[in-house]
Amino acid sequence: MKEPTIYTYKTPEALSVVLAEKILNLIKDALIRNEDFHIAVSGGKTPEILFSSIAAKYKDPGYWDHVHFYWVDERCVYPDHPDSNFRMMNDTLLRYLTISYDQIYRIRGEDDPYAEAQRYIELIRSRIPFVNSLPCFNLVMLGVGTDGHTASIFPGNLELFDSEEYCTVTNDPVSGEKRITLTGRIINNAANIYMLVTGKDKSAIIGNLLTKSQNMRGYPAAYIRPTHGILEWFLDDPAAKYLNR
C-alpha cells in the first residue's frame, strides 16, 4: 500500500468545498471513459456538510446520469428515522439531484438485518465491476469514531477485515443496536478511499492513527489499507491537532 495523502483545512466547510470538487472530478473522469461511477457513502456530520455543498453547486443533471449510490453502513431503522444514514443523504443531496430511483441502492434498515445483509451482498455482486476477484467501488467515503471504528466495524470486530462476505451485521458496543456494514476486504478493494474526519474530539484518535502509534492497533480505522487504490485523509485543523505539519 502506498502512503496515504493527508489534507488539512481550517473548517469542515472549507474541507467540503475542496472535497466536493475532487469527487466531481472523479465522476467526470468516469464519464470520459464512458463508465458508470459507483460510490459508497457513510453517515456523520462531516458528510452532511459535504453533501449540502455538492447540492448547492453541482446539481447539473449531466454529472449524475451514470452515478450509482450505495451505503457503507446503516443503522437498523426505518429510512425516515432521524438516525438513518439514508435519510441524512437524501435530505442533504439526493432530493436535489435529477436522478432515477434506480441509481439509489440503500441498505434497508427496516428489514431483517441478516436477510438484508445477504440481499446487499447479492446486489453488490450483480452491480459492481470486479477487480482482483472482488467488487471494486470507484469511491468509498468513511469516517472515524472516537473509539477508532470505521464503517460499522467496531473495536473487537477486526476479523471483519478478513471476512469473505461483502456485508454483515454488527452491534454498536454502546447502544447495542444492530447495524449492517460493508466489511474490510471490499472496502480496501476500492479504487479510492476518502477518510473524512473533523472536530477536536477526534484529534487523539487521528494523532494515533496517522503517526502510527502503538495505540492504533485496536482501531478498525487502522486497517483501512487499499490493496490497489488510493487512500486520502481530509481533516480540519482541530482533528489534525496532534499531527506534525
ZICORFEN-V449709 format. One record per residue. RES is the residue in three letters. SS is DSSP state (H for helix, E for strand, - for the rest). Layout:
<<RES & SS> <RES & SS>>
This chain:
<<MET & -> <LYS & -> <GLU & -> <PRO & -> <THR & E> <ILE & E> <TYR & E> <THR & E> <TYR & E> <LYS & -> <THR & -> <PRO & H> <GLU & H> <ALA & H> <LEU & H> <SER & H> <VAL & H> <VAL & H> <LEU & H> <ALA & H> <GLU & H> <LYS & H> <ILE & H> <LEU & H> <ASN & H> <LEU & H> <ILE & H> <LYS & H> <ASP & H> <ALA & H> <LEU & H> <ILE & H> <ARG & -> <ASN & -> <GLU & -> <ASP & -> <PHE & E> <HIS & E> <ILE & E> <ALA & E> <VAL & E> <SER & -> <GLY & -> <GLY & -> <LYS & H> <THR & H> <PRO & H> <GLU & H> <ILE & H> <LEU & H> <PHE & H> <SER & H> <SER & H> <ILE & H> <ALA & H> <ALA & H> <LYS & H> <TYR & -> <LYS & -> <ASP & -> <PRO & H> <GLY & H> <TYR & H> <TRP & H> <ASP & -> <HIS & -> <VAL & E> <HIS & E> <PHE & E> <TYR & E> <TRP & E> <VAL & -> <ASP & E> <GLU & E> <ARG & E> <CYS & -> <VAL & -> <TYR & -> <PRO & -> <ASP & -> <HIS & -> <PRO & -> <ASP & -> <SER & -> <ASN & H> <PHE & H> <ARG & H> <MET & H> <MET & H> <ASN & H> <ASP & H> <THR & H> <LEU & -> <LEU & H> <ARG & H> <TYR & H> <LEU & -> <THR & -> <ILE & -> <SER & -> <TYR & H> <ASP & H> <GLN & H> <ILE & E> <TYR & E> <ARG & -> <ILE & -> <ARG & -> <GLY & -> <GLU & -> <ASP & -> <ASP & -> <PRO & H> <TYR & H> <ALA & H> <GLU & H> <ALA & H> <GLN & H> <ARG & H> <TYR & H> <ILE & H> <GLU & H> <LEU & H> <ILE & H> <ARG & H> <SER & H> <ARG & H> <ILE & -> <PRO & -> <PHE & E> <VAL & E> <ASN & -> <SER & -> <LEU & E> <PRO & E> <CYS & -> <PHE & -> <ASN & -> <LEU & E> <VAL & E> <MET & E> <LEU & E> <GLY & -> <VAL & -> <GLY & -> <THR & -> <ASP & -> <GLY & -> <HIS & -> <THR & E> <ALA & -> <SER & -> <ILE & E> <PHE & -> <PRO & -> <GLY & -> <ASN & -> <LEU & H> <GLU & H> <LEU & H> <PHE & H> <ASP & -> <SER & -> <GLU & -> <GLU & -> <TYR & -> <CYS & E> <THR & E> <VAL & E> <THR & E> <ASN & E> <ASP & -> <PRO & -> <VAL & -> <SER & -> <GLY & -> <GLU & -> <LYS & E> <ARG & E> <ILE & E> <THR & E> <LEU & E> <THR & -> <GLY & H> <ARG & H> <ILE & H> <ILE & H> <ASN & H> <ASN & -> <ALA & -> <ALA & -> <ASN & E> <ILE & E> <TYR & E> <MET & E> <LEU & E> <VAL & E> <THR & -> <GLY & -> <LYS & H> <ASP & H> <LYS & H> <SER & H> <ALA & H> <ILE & H> <ILE & H> <GLY & H> <ASN & H> <LEU & H> <LEU & H> <THR & -> <LYS & -> <SER & -> <GLN & H> <ASN & H> <MET & H> <ARG & H> <GLY & H> <TYR & -> <PRO & H> <ALA & H> <ALA & H> <TYR & H> <ILE & -> <ARG & -> <PRO & -> <THR & -> <HIS & -> <GLY & -> <ILE & E> <LEU & E> <GLU & E> <TRP & E> <PHE & E> <LEU & E> <ASP & E> <ASP & -> <PRO & -> <ALA & -> <ALA & -> <LYS & -> <TYR & -> <LEU & -> <ASN & -> <ARG & ->>
